[in-house]
Amino acid sequence: MQNLILASSSPRRKELLENLHLTFTISSSDVDESFDPKLSPEEVVMELAERKAQAVFKENRDAFVIGSDTIVVANNQILGKPADEAEAVQMLKTLSGSQHDVFTGVSILSPTSSTKFYEKTEVWFWELTDDEIRSYVKSGEPLDKAGAYGIQQLGSMLVKKIHGDYFAVVGLPVARTRRELKRLGYHLPY
């Protein structure tokens, strides 16, 4: 039996992988998430995803390990997770009434090979009032999410439209991840 490990404590990534009916374990990878500001958004998410996967793979060399990272880019600025409510408010004001990009990088390591890739999704927000922003921030939802919103929960009310992979915005491009696992030799149940 092949061992599959998700190198993430994100409940959203766990749920997305469960939707594929795969048996896996979770091993959180607490790695340094700082990055060289000269890197492109694509390079940042793939580097961070690989860093997370490598941290878990070091102790599990017989497994398939999936690492993933998501960032939001608005006005050529990378928005990670807000440090506090004030930063969440500022991020949401930046995103209000405009288009931004969400990049999710994935790294899959296996005993015999590896791959890394990213997906880019364009997201448009409605014009948000100060009351809408404050109310959403008070819910607590934005504080652990890149760009200060979660598209799959209350944050769905902020989103006008998207172009690209919805699941990548949530945190893991599941269709591409499944295809890459299969290409690397992971035996899928279907």
Buried (B, 14 or more C-beta within 10 A) or exposed (E): EBBBBBBBEBEBBBEBBEEBEBEBEBBEBEBEBEBEEEBEBBBBBBBBBBBBBBBBBEEBEEBBBBBBBBBBBBEEEBBBBBEEBEBBBBBBEBBBEEBBBBBBBBBBBBBEEBEBBBBBBEBBBBEBEEEBBBEBBEEEBBBEBBBBBBBBBBBEEBBEEBEBBBBBBBBBBBEBBBEBBEEBEBEEEE
